[in-house]
Amino acid sequence: MTMDNREAIIKTIDKIAQLSKQPGNEWLHRELQTRWGCANPICGNNDMISNIERYLAIDYIIDEMAIQIDYSFVKDEVLRLKLEADWREMLRYRCGVRKHEPDFLEFCRYANLQAEGIVNYYCYTKYLTEEELRNKCNGYYEMAIDAKDPKFYCKVKGDIVTYSNKLNLIRVETNLAYGVTYSLFQEIYQARNVQSHRSLLSGDKDDKSEKLKIWVSKTPYEEVEKVLNTLVNTVKNAVFR
């Protein structure tokens, strides 16, 4: 950490201390007590300052570092910035910035947001209307039935083309692997559901839930990052080939 960065972090700590003194900000005082175990969060406790400094430093590094997934090909600026912001947030949960310890389920939630965003980008760049997209999905489904090919049995039900339908569409039209890669996206999606809907992993006993529990328990951060990168590169190559 450079001296300039350190001075900026200390100034931020001073601002937090000042805010904690203001009437109505007693919650901030209590939050600092809870997180850093100091009876007086502005007492000059070296351990508390070191902890705050460490997490602010990590946050600063994440904000400044180059995005490790290439979203530069996304022409929609709003979407591109959102994808990049979600990547940084994903990394914060891996590094423990938000909760002061790594959180794999939140990590998966932000990975899934990126996956859904890039899947939608592919589909609505190639197919301009929902009807066109739905007809294409169902067309592949009928072809799969006729050929007795299990790779595309995800028929669109009703008028809504789901994320699973769209992911299947990309898999059929590109070289995205059907086996491990596609299954892994399903695991990420289920982990996202657990976190977003506050589901309890311990409450379910079916085989699918047990499989998810085992996968989550391994906290395969690198595996998730790798498959997300694979999806993005697949879409990039398909859109611009």
Backbone as CSV, one residue per row, in Angstrom:
resi,resn,N_x,N_y,N_z,CA_x,CA_y,CA_z,C_x,C_y,C_z
1,MET,0.842,-1.191,0.000,0.000,0.000,0.000,0.880,1.246,0.000
2,THR,0.644,2.188,-0.873,1.444,3.399,-0.924,1.055,4.337,0.196
3,MET,1.934,5.316,0.496,1.634,6.282,1.549,0.410,7.110,1.197
4,ASP,0.260,7.477,-0.090,-0.900,8.269,-0.497,-2.196,7.524,-0.231
5,ASN,-2.216,6.250,-0.537,-3.408,5.442,-0.280,-3.679,5.342,1.216
6,ARG,-2.645,5.166,1.989,-2.801,5.041,3.441,-3.396,6.318,4.019
7,GLU,-2.905,7.462,3.564,-3.415,8.738,4.073,-4.891,8.919,3.709
8,ALA,-5.256,8.497,2.496,-6.657,8.603,2.077,-7.546,7.719,2.941
9,ILE,-7.062,6.527,3.283,-7.830,5.607,4.124,-7.995,6.170,5.536
10,ILE,-6.918,6.744,6.087,-6.993,7.336,7.424,-8.007,8.478,7.441
11,LYS,-8.045,9.276,6.380,-9.032,10.361,6.293,-10.449,9.793,6.290
12,THR,-10.630,8.675,5.588,-11.951,8.036,5.567,-12.333,7.543,6.954
13,ILE,-11.374,6.958,7.667,-11.623,6.495,9.036,-12.022,7.678,9.918
14,ASP,-11.334,8.806,9.757,-11.663,9.999,10.545,-13.088,10.454,10.266
15,LYS,-13.500,10.401,9.005,-14.864,10.810,8.649,-15.890,9.870,9.290
16,ILE,-15.572,8.563,9.279,-16.474,7.590,9.909,-16.595,7.878,11.402
17,ALA,-15.462,8.193,12.037,-15.466,8.500,13.470,-16.319,9.732,13.753
18,GLN,-16.182,10.757,12.921,-16.970,11.981,13.101,-18.456,11.700,12.931
19,LEU,-18.794,10.896,11.930,-20.193,10.559,11.704,-20.778,9.802,12.885
20,SER,-19.977,8.939,13.498,-20.478,8.131,14.618,-20.813,8.986,15.835
21,LYS,-20.270,10.207,15.907,-20.525,11.105,17.036,-21.814,11.907,16.870
22,GLN,-22.285,12.022,15.638,-23.423,12.904,15.373,-24.723,12.307,15.894
23,PRO,-25.613,13.170,16.435,-26.915,12.696,16.932,-27.679,11.976,15.823
24,GLY,-28.284,10.861,16.182,-29.027,10.080,15.202,-28.200,8.983,14.559
25,ASN,-26.878,9.022,14.779,-25.993,8.010,14.195,-25.504,7.004,15.233
26,GLU,-26.318,6.813,16.273,-25.946,5.837,17.289,-25.815,4.435,16.697
27,TRP,-26.618,4.158,15.623,-26.540,2.864,14.952,-25.135,2.619,14.395
28,LEU,-24.498,3.692,13.889,-23.152,3.560,13.343,-22.160,3.228,14.460
29,HIS,-22.350,3.877,15.595,-21.505,3.599,16.758,-21.614,2.122,17.152
30,ARG,-22.867,1.640,17.200,-23.094,0.235,17.580,-22.507,-0.717,16.536
31,GLU,-22.642,-0.347,15.256,-22.117,-1.202,14.187,-20.599,-1.322,14.282
32,LEU,-19.932,-0.229,14.586,-18.481,-0.266,14.740,-18.086,-1.106,15.953
33,GLN,-18.872,-0.994,17.026,-18.614,-1.816,18.206,-18.734,-3.300,17.878
34,THR,-19.802,-3.644,17.122,-20.050,-5.047,16.779,-18.950,-5.613,15.898
35,ARG,-18.531,-4.840,14.927,-17.591,-5.365,13.930,-16.153,-5.371,14.407
36,TRP,-15.777,-4.387,15.228,-14.373,-4.293,15.598,-14.113,-4.375,17.102
37,GLY,-15.167,-4.649,17.876,-14.998,-4.980,19.279,-14.344,-3.899,20.107
38,CYS,-14.651,-2.652,19.834,-14.061,-1.546,20.583,-15.169,-0.829,21.330
39,ALA,-15.025,-0.668,22.634,-16.071,-0.007,23.427,-16.337,1.397,22.916
40,ASN,-15.310,2.065,22.479,-15.462,3.383,21.873,-14.818,3.327,20.493
41,PRO,-15.619,3.340,19.405,-15.061,3.130,18.078,-14.111,4.218,17.636
42,ILE,-13.982,5.285,18.380,-13.038,6.338,18.009,-11.957,6.470,19.072
43,CYS,-11.747,5.395,19.808,-10.826,5.466,20.943,-9.371,5.332,20.540
44,GLY,-9.135,5.079,19.254,-7.762,4.940,18.810,-7.243,3.518,18.929
45,ASN,-8.166,2.575,19.097,-7.784,1.176,19.190,-7.045,0.759,17.920
46,ASN,-5.797,0.307,18.078,-4.971,-0.007,16.916,-5.514,-1.179,16.110
47,ASP,-6.066,-2.193,16.808,-6.616,-3.344,16.094,-7.808,-2.939,15.241
48,MET,-8.676,-2.086,15.829,-9.846,-1.623,15.087,-9.418,-0.850,13.850
49,ILE,-8.470,0.066,14.016,-8.006,0.879,12.890,-7.369,-0.012,11.823
50,SER,-6.615,-1.011,12.265,-5.972,-1.916,11.316,-7.005,-2.685,10.506
51,ASN,-8.090,-3.129,11.192,-9.140,-3.864,10.485,-9.849,-2.981,9.469
52,ILE,-10.215,-1.779,9.907,-10.886,-0.855,8.990,-9.976,-0.552,7.810
53,GLU,-8.729,-0.272,8.109,-7.765,0.066,7.065,-7.611,-1.087,6.076
54,ARG,-7.558,-2.318,6.605,-7.367,-3.476,5.734,-8.528,-3.645,4.758
55,TYR,-9.776,-3.543,5.268,-10.922,-3.745,4.395,-11.113,-2.581,3.423
56,LEU,-10.839,-1.370,3.877,-10.912,-0.236,2.963,-9.850,-0.346,1.878
57,ALA,-8.684,-0.840,2.256,-7.605,-1.019,1.284,-7.995,-2.047,0.229
58,ILE,-8.584,-3.177,0.656,-9.027,-4.202,-0.293,-10.094,-3.629,-1.215
59,ASP,-11.038,-2.875,-0.630,-12.102,-2.265,-1.418,-11.516,-1.312,-2.457
60,TYR,-10.529,-0.536,-2.041,-9.872,0.409,-2.949,-9.174,-0.345,-4.084
61,ILE,-8.484,-1.410,-3.755,-7.771,-2.202,-4.769,-8.755,-2.783,-5.780
62,ILE,-9.884,-3.303,-5.295,-10.891,-3.879,-6.192,-11.449,-2.817,-7.126
63,ASP,-11.693,-1.618,-6.595,-12.209,-0.532,-7.430,-11.223,-0.121,-8.513
64,GLU,-9.936,-0.221,-8.204,-8.911,0.268,-9.130,-8.413,-0.813,-10.102
65,MET,-8.589,-2.079,-9.774,-8.001,-3.134,-10.598,-8.765,-3.323,-11.902
66,ALA,-8.075,-3.826,-12.907,-8.691,-4.088,-14.206,-9.657,-5.262,-14.099
67,ILE,-10.776,-5.164,-14.823,-11.752,-6.244,-14.840,-11.116,-7.495,-15.453
68,GLN,-11.260,-8.628,-14.780,-10.627,-9.856,-15.231,-11.474,-10.643,-16.235
69,ILE,-12.699,-10.194,-16.468,-13.553,-10.763,-17.517,-13.776,-9.673,-18.555
70,ASP,-13.571,-9.990,-19.816,-13.624,-8.984,-20.881,-15.061,-8.716,-21.320
71,TYR,-15.617,-7.595,-20.860,-16.947,-7.170,-21.284,-16.879,-6.019,-22.297
72,SER,-15.706,-5.734,-22.808,-15.525,-4.579,-23.693,-16.338,-4.685,-24.984
73,PHE,-16.707,-5.908,-25.381,-17.459,-6.094,-26.620,-18.937,-5.742,-26.473
74,VAL,-19.427,-5.568,-25.260,-20.838,-5.252,-25.025,-21.088,-3.796,-25.415
75,LYS,-21.873,-3.590,-26.448,-22.083,-2.245,-26.981,-23.012,-1.399,-26.111
76,ASP,-23.898,-2.052,-25.402,-24.810,-1.341,-24.495,-24.006,-0.878,-23.274
77,GLU,-23.741,0.422,-23.192,-22.872,0.936,-22.131,-23.453,0.701,-20.743
78,VAL,-24.770,0.883,-20.596,-25.402,0.681,-19.295,-25.215,-0.759,-18.835
79,LEU,-25.437,-1.702,-19.743,-25.267,-3.121,-19.405,-23.806,-3.424,-19.106
80,ARG,-22.899,-2.892,-19.915,-21.474,-3.178,-19.706,-21.008,-2.696,-18.336
81,LEU,-21.405,-1.496,-17.967,-21.015,-0.965,-16.658,-21.637,-1.779,-15.524
82,LYS,-22.861,-2.252,-15.741,-23.525,-3.081,-14.731,-22.791,-4.414,-14.578
83,LEU,-22.403,-5.027,-15.677,-21.667,-6.287,-15.622,-20.338,-6.108,-14.899
84,GLU,-19.648,-5.020,-15.198,-18.364,-4.759,-14.543,-18.552,-4.491,-13.052
85,ALA,-19.619,-3.764,-12.703,-19.896,-3.492,-11.287,-20.232,-4.785,-10.548
86,ASP,-20.983,-5.669,-11.199,-21.320,-6.955,-10.583,-20.075,-7.826,-10.413
87,TRP,-19.145,-7.741,-11.360,-17.890,-8.488,-11.217,-17.117,-8.002,-9.998
88,ARG,-17.040,-6.690,-9.807,-16.328,-6.143,-8.645,-17.019,-6.543,-7.346
89,GLU,-18.358,-6.530,-7.355,-19.090,-6.915,-6.149,-18.884,-8.400,-5.852
90,MET,-18.863,-9.215,-6.887,-18.576,-10.639,-6.731,-17.221,-10.834,-6.052
91,LEU,-16.246,-10.067,-6.498,-14.898,-10.181,-5.937,-14.866,-9.717,-4.480
92,ARG,-15.647,-8.690,-4.157,-15.705,-8.219,-2.762,-16.184,-9.323,-1.827
93,TYR,-17.169,-10.087,-2.285,-17.667,-11.171,-1.433,-16.663,-12.312,-1.356
94,ARG,-15.882,-12.499,-2.384,-14.839,-13.527,-2.298,-13.740,-13.099,-1.325
95,CYS,-13.425,-11.804,-1.322,-12.344,-11.296,-0.466,-12.809,-10.979,0.954
96,GLY,-14.122,-11.055,1.202,-14.631,-10.809,2.549,-14.795,-9.357,2.908
97,VAL,-14.866,-8.471,1.905,-14.977,-7.039,2.185,-16.324,-6.701,2.817
98,ARG,-17.394,-7.277,2.298,-18.737,-6.903,2.747,-19.076,-7.435,4.141
99,LYS,-18.707,-8.661,4.428,-19.096,-9.288,5.697,-17.891,-9.679,6.551
100,HIS,-16.710,-9.241,6.128,-15.469,-9.525,6.852,-15.130,-11.005,6.901
101,GLU,-15.717,-11.725,5.971,-15.353,-13.115,5.713,-15.921,-13.469,4.343
102,PRO,-15.275,-14.372,3.606,-15.779,-14.749,2.285,-17.202,-15.307,2.367
103,ASP,-17.994,-15.015,1.351,-19.383,-15.469,1.307,-19.636,-16.077,-0.071
104,PHE,-19.614,-17.401,-0.151,-19.710,-18.069,-1.441,-21.091,-17.907,-2.076
105,LEU,-22.153,-17.927,-1.278,-23.492,-17.797,-1.847,-23.702,-16.423,-2.479
106,GLU,-23.227,-15.367,-1.805,-23.324,-14.029,-2.396,-22.437,-13.928,-3.640
107,PHE,-21.286,-14.556,-3.574,-20.393,-14.629,-4.733,-21.139,-15.229,-5.927
108,CYS,-21.864,-16.327,-5.692,-22.640,-16.969,-6.755,-23.772,-16.081,-7.246
109,ARG,-24.373,-15.335,-6.336,-25.477,-14.455,-6.740,-25.001,-13.429,-7.761
110,TYR,-23.830,-12.852,-7.519,-23.319,-11.846,-8.449,-22.739,-12.479,-9.708
111,ALA,-22.254,-13.701,-9.606,-21.835,-14.426,-10.804,-23.046,-14.709,-11.686
112,ASN,-24.152,-15.090,-11.058,-25.365,-15.385,-11.810,-25.946,-14.137,-12.466
113,LEU,-25.858,-12.992,-11.786,-26.320,-11.738,-12.391,-25.556,-11.454,-13.682
114,GLN,-24.255,-11.712,-13.663,-23.452,-11.513,-14.869,-23.835,-12.515,-15.957
115,ALA,-24.035,-13.777,-15.560,-24.408,-14.809,-16.524,-25.742,-14.468,-17.190
116,GLU,-26.728,-14.080,-16.386,-28.028,-13.731,-16.948,-27.920,-12.518,-17.866
117,GLY,-27.113,-11.533,-17.464,-26.951,-10.332,-18.271,-26.339,-10.638,-19.628
118,ILE,-25.305,-11.481,-19.648,-24.626,-11.772,-20.913,-25.446,-12.723,-21.778
119,VAL,-26.216,-13.625,-21.150,-27.117,-14.504,-21.894,-28.204,-13.673,-22.576
120,ASN,-28.778,-12.723,-21.845,-29.785,-11.841,-22.445,-29.188,-11.009,-23.571
121,TYR,-27.952,-10.567,-23.398,-27.292,-9.770,-24.433,-27.171,-10.578,-25.723
122,TYR,-26.773,-11.828,-25.598,-26.672,-12.696,-26.783,-28.031,-12.848,-27.453
123,CYS,-29.034,-13.216,-26.654,-30.345,-13.531,-27.219,-30.995,-12.326,-27.893
124,TYR,-30.908,-11.160,-27.250,-31.615,-10.003,-27.800,-30.771,-9.196,-28.769
125,THR,-29.505,-9.602,-28.943,-28.714,-9.074,-30.049,-29.029,-9.860,-31.316
126,LYS,-29.220,-11.157,-31.150,-29.468,-12.036,-32.295,-30.942,-12.106,-32.674
127,TYR,-31.820,-12.105,-31.686,-33.257,-12.202,-31.932,-33.929,-10.949,-31.376
128,LEU,-34.552,-10.192,-32.242,-34.982,-8.842,-31.883,-36.275,-8.819,-31.076
129,THR,-37.085,-9.857,-31.157,-38.349,-9.865,-30.422,-38.456,-11.123,-29.571
130,GLU,-39.300,-11.049,-28.555,-39.542,-12.205,-27.689,-40.186,-13.339,-28.470
131,GLU,-41.060,-12.993,-29.402,-41.724,-14.022,-30.211,-40.718,-14.775,-31.084
132,GLU,-39.796,-14.035,-31.694,-38.778,-14.671,-32.531,-37.898,-15.601,-31.695
133,LEU,-37.543,-15.133,-30.512,-36.713,-15.938,-29.614,-37.457,-17.189,-29.168
134,ARG,-38.726,-17.027,-28.807,-39.542,-18.161,-28.357,-39.702,-19.197,-29.469
135,ASN,-39.962,-18.724,-30.685,-40.129,-19.642,-31.814,-38.835,-20.408,-32.103
136,LYS,-37.707,-19.739,-31.975,-36.426,-20.401,-32.217,-36.174,-21.489,-31.160
137,CYS,-36.445,-21.160,-29.893,-36.273,-22.153,-28.822,-37.146,-23.377,-29.063
138,ASN,-38.408,-23.148,-29.401,-39.328,-24.258,-29.608,-38.985,-25.043,-30.869
139,GLY,-38.415,-24.349,-31.848,-37.974,-25.035,-33.057,-36.856,-26.013,-32.759
140,TYR,-35.908,-25.589,-31.956,-34.829,-26.489,-31.546,-35.372,-27.648,-30.724
141,TYR,-36.378,-27.365,-29.914,-36.980,-28.410,-29.084,-37.605,-29.500,-29.956
142,GLU,-38.357,-29.073,-30.985,-38.991,-30.040,-31.882,-37.942,-30.857,-32.627
143,MET,-36.850,-30.204,-33.044,-35.766,-30.922,-33.721,-35.146,-31.964,-32.794
144,ALA,-34.989,-31.587,-31.528,-34.397,-32.509,-30.556,-35.299,-33.706,-30.312
145,ILE,-36.608,-33.476,-30.262,-37.566,-34.571,-30.067,-37.522,-35.524,-31.259
146,ASP,-37.527,-34.944,-32.465,-37.513,-35.775,-33.676,-36.248,-36.615,-33.751
147,ALA,-35.142,-36.037,-33.322,-33.863,-36.750,-33.396,-33.597,-37.578,-32.142
148,LYS,-34.524,-37.532,-31.192,-34.352,-38.204,-29.896,-33.039,-37.771,-29.234
149,ASP,-32.793,-36.475,-29.327,-31.576,-35.877,-28.780,-31.941,-35.169,-27.477
150,PRO,-31.433,-35.614,-26.345,-31.818,-35.026,-25.056,-31.187,-33.667,-24.774
151,LYS,-30.391,-33.144,-25.682,-29.642,-31.923,-25.393,-30.509,-30.671,-25.367
152,PHE,-31.721,-30.737,-25.928,-32.547,-29.535,-25.886,-33.998,-29.883,-25.614
153,TYR,-34.245,-30.343,-24.397,-35.598,-30.707,-24.010,-36.282,-29.615,-23.180
154,CYS,-35.753,-28.425,-23.216,-36.296,-27.343,-22.391,-37.243,-26.483,-23.224
155,LYS,-38.453,-26.923,-23.367,-39.442,-26.218,-24.168,-39.944,-24.968,-23.438
156,VAL,-40.204,-23.913,-24.191,-40.754,-22.694,-23.611,-42.203,-22.951,-23.205
157,LYS,-42.501,-22.704,-21.953,-43.855,-22.903,-21.453,-44.563,-21.561,-21.379
158,GLY,-45.642,-21.419,-22.131,-46.346,-20.141,-22.159,-45.600,-19.114,-22.992
159,ASP,-45.672,-17.864,-22.565,-45.076,-16.778,-23.334,-43.693,-16.369,-22.829
160,ILE,-43.295,-16.860,-21.667,-42.051,-16.406,-21.046,-40.893,-17.308,-21.438
161,VAL,-39.864,-16.696,-22.046,-38.633,-17.417,-22.345,-37.733,-17.283,-21.119
162,THR,-37.487,-18.376,-20.441,-36.756,-18.336,-19.176,-35.239,-18.280,-19.404
163,TYR,-34.532,-18.014,-18.320,-33.067,-18.033,-18.365,-32.565,-19.395,-18.813
164,SER,-33.191,-20.459,-18.333,-32.789,-21.816,-18.714,-32.994,-22.042,-20.215
165,ASN,-34.121,-21.551,-20.757,-34.351,-21.640,-22.199,-33.247,-20.928,-22.976
166,LYS,-32.908,-19.740,-22.525,-31.915,-18.924,-23.235,-30.525,-19.559,-23.160
167,LEU,-30.194,-20.090,-21.985,-28.903,-20.749,-21.827,-28.817,-21.983,-22.724
168,ASN,-29.915,-22.720,-22.821,-29.975,-23.857,-23.729,-29.806,-23.422,-25.177
169,LEU,-30.426,-22.319,-25.530,-30.318,-21.784,-26.894,-28.859,-21.493,-27.239
170,ILE,-28.160,-20.831,-26.327,-26.746,-20.525,-26.555,-25.943,-21.811,-26.680
171,ARG,-26.245,-22.791,-25.843,-25.513,-24.042,-25.886,-25.687,-24.739,-27.226
172,VAL,-26.926,-24.712,-27.770,-27.193,-25.358,-29.051,-26.497,-24.607,-30.191
173,GLU,-26.465,-23.294,-30.133,-25.957,-22.492,-31.247,-24.454,-22.223,-31.186
174,THR,-23.827,-22.568,-30.072,-22.392,-22.304,-29.926,-21.690,-23.581,-29.487
175,ASN,-20.448,-23.430,-29.087,-19.670,-24.585,-28.624,-19.677,-24.706,-27.106
176,LEU,-20.622,-24.045,-26.434,-20.714,-24.157,-24.982,-21.055,-25.594,-24.613
177,ALA,-20.236,-26.186,-23.793,-20.368,-27.617,-23.495,-21.697,-27.930,-22.816
178,TYR,-22.285,-29.055,-23.196,-23.564,-29.468,-22.610,-23.390,-30.066,-21.221
179,GLY,-22.314,-30.772,-21.004,-22.152,-31.522,-19.766,-21.803,-30.685,-18.567
180,VAL,-20.533,-30.673,-18.217,-20.084,-30.029,-16.971,-20.406,-28.543,-16.960
181,THR,-20.147,-27.858,-18.079,-20.351,-26.404,-18.124,-21.799,-26.032,-17.872
182,TYR,-22.716,-26.667,-18.593,-24.128,-26.354,-18.429,-24.613,-26.716,-17.028
183,SER,-24.186,-27.861,-16.522,-24.585,-28.287,-15.170,-24.096,-27.308,-14.115
184,LEU,-22.897,-26.775,-14.317,-22.345,-25.841,-13.351,-23.159,-24.554,-13.287
185,PHE,-23.652,-24.088,-14.432,-24.500,-22.904,-14.424,-25.799,-23.161,-13.662
186,GLN,-26.282,-24.378,-13.728,-27.467,-24.726,-12.951,-27.170,-24.666,-11.449
187,GLU,-25.982,-25.112,-11.044,-25.587,-25.044,-9.636,-25.486,-23.586,-9.178
188,ILE,-24.869,-22.760,-10.011,-24.733,-21.332,-9.675,-26.113,-20.701,-9.528
189,TYR,-27.005,-21.054,-10.438,-28.365,-20.504,-10.403,-29.095,-20.943,-9.133
190,GLN,-28.942,-22.197,-8.764,-29.593,-22.686,-7.551,-29.003,-22.036,-6.301
191,ALA,-27.681,-21.841,-6.302,-27.043,-21.150,-5.169,-27.552,-19.725,-5.080
192,ARG,-27.759,-19.109,-6.217,-28.329,-17.742,-6.256,-29.725,-17.742,-5.651
193,ASN,-30.519,-18.766,-5.966,-31.871,-18.858,-5.407,-31.841,-18.993,-3.892
194,VAL,-30.915,-19.792,-3.401,-30.779,-19.970,-1.955,-30.551,-18.623,-1.290
195,GLN,-29.654,-17.818,-1.859,-29.306,-16.540,-1.256,-30.393,-15.496,-1.451
196,SER,-30.926,-15.406,-2.668,-31.914,-14.362,-2.978,-33.231,-14.585,-2.252
197,HIS,-33.613,-15.845,-2.080,-34.903,-16.159,-1.460,-34.763,-16.645,-0.026
198,ARG,-33.522,-16.504,0.531,-33.264,-16.886,1.915,-33.691,-18.320,2.206
199,SER,-33.483,-19.208,1.222,-33.795,-20.619,1.430,-32.798,-21.222,2.415
200,LEU,-33.200,-22.288,3.065,-32.316,-22.973,4.004,-31.844,-24.273,3.374
201,LEU,-30.564,-24.342,3.078,-30.018,-25.552,2.474,-30.267,-26.772,3.342
202,SER,-30.253,-26.579,4.651,-30.386,-27.713,5.564,-31.802,-28.261,5.626
203,GLY,-32.772,-27.540,5.050,-34.159,-27.965,5.181,-34.635,-28.915,4.101
204,ASP,-33.848,-29.084,3.036,-34.278,-29.912,1.913,-33.524,-31.243,1.922
205,LYS,-34.228,-32.309,1.525,-33.633,-33.644,1.611,-33.590,-34.369,0.266
206,ASP,-34.111,-33.775,-0.816,-34.106,-34.479,-2.089,-32.696,-34.516,-2.673
207,ASP,-32.514,-35.357,-3.700,-31.187,-35.565,-4.285,-30.600,-34.284,-4.852
208,LYS,-31.437,-33.463,-5.482,-30.968,-32.215,-6.079,-30.427,-31.272,-5.013
209,SER,-31.122,-31.178,-3.897,-30.691,-30.314,-2.800,-29.417,-30.832,-2.155
210,GLU,-29.336,-32.154,-2.007,-28.134,-32.743,-1.421,-26.922,-32.492,-2.307
211,LYS,-27.109,-32.580,-3.601,-26.023,-32.328,-4.548,-25.563,-30.874,-4.440
212,LEU,-26.535,-29.959,-4.302,-26.205,-28.540,-4.178,-25.439,-28.279,-2.883
213,LYS,-25.864,-28.905,-1.796,-25.176,-28.728,-0.511,-23.716,-29.142,-0.603
214,ILE,-23.490,-30.280,-1.245,-22.116,-30.778,-1.387,-21.286,-29.807,-2.212
215,TRP,-21.877,-29.322,-3.300,-21.154,-28.391,-4.181,-20.826,-27.092,-3.445
216,VAL,-21.808,-26.528,-2.736,-21.598,-25.277,-2.000,-20.539,-25.466,-0.916
217,SER,-20.538,-26.611,-0.272,-19.586,-26.863,0.813,-18.135,-26.841,0.329
218,LYS,-17.928,-27.087,-0.946,-16.574,-27.066,-1.517,-16.098,-25.653,-1.838
219,THR,-17.031,-24.683,-1.836,-16.753,-23.274,-2.194,-15.804,-23.170,-3.389
220,PRO,-16.225,-23.684,-4.542,-15.334,-23.706,-5.716,-15.290,-22.354,-6.445
221,TYR,-14.662,-21.364,-5.818,-14.601,-20.022,-6.400,-13.984,-20.032,-7.799
222,GLU,-12.831,-20.710,-7.935,-12.129,-20.715,-9.224,-12.971,-21.357,-10.313
223,GLU,-13.709,-22.390,-9.957,-14.556,-23.094,-10.913,-15.649,-22.166,-11.447
224,VAL,-16.262,-21.397,-10.555,-17.311,-20.458,-10.956,-16.727,-19.369,-11.854
225,GLU,-15.591,-18.813,-11.473,-14.962,-17.769,-12.281,-14.608,-18.291,-13.671
226,LYS,-14.104,-19.510,-13.718,-13.692,-20.096,-14.998,-14.883,-20.301,-15.925
227,VAL,-15.983,-20.851,-15.411,-17.129,-21.136,-16.270,-17.822,-19.840,-16.695
228,LEU,-17.819,-18.824,-15.835,-18.383,-17.531,-16.213,-17.562,-16.913,-17.348
229,ASN,-16.248,-17.002,-17.225,-15.362,-16.492,-18.275,-15.588,-17.242,-19.588
230,THR,-15.800,-18.557,-19.487,-16.074,-19.367,-20.674,-17.345,-18.907,-21.364
231,LEU,-18.399,-18.666,-20.588,-19.663,-18.195,-21.161,-19.480,-16.851,-21.852
232,VAL,-18.807,-15.919,-21.198,-18.622,-14.576,-21.770,-17.830,-14.662,-23.073
233,ASN,-16.759,-15.426,-23.082,-15.954,-15.568,-24.300,-16.729,-16.260,-25.411
234,THR,-17.583,-17.213,-25.038,-18.424,-17.897,-26.035,-19.366,-16.901,-26.688
235,VAL,-20.005,-16.063,-25.876,-20.925,-15.052,-26.408,-20.169,-14.033,-27.245
236,LYS,-19.017,-13.616,-26.767,-18.197,-12.647,-27.502,-17.866,-13.173,-28.895
237,ASN,-17.406,-14.407,-28.973,-17.028,-14.998,-30.259,-18.238,-15.213,-31.159
238,ALA,-19.384,-15.564,-30.565,-20.582,-15.825,-31.355,-21.177,-14.528,-31.913
239,VAL,-21.131,-13.473,-31.136,-21.717,-12.196,-31.556,-20.894,-11.547,-32.647
240,PHE,-19.583,-11.714,-32.626,-18.718,-10.992,-33.557,-18.078,-11.859,-34.632
241,ARG,-18.465,-13.129,-34.710,-17.834,-13.986,-35.726,-18.440,-13.719,-37.100
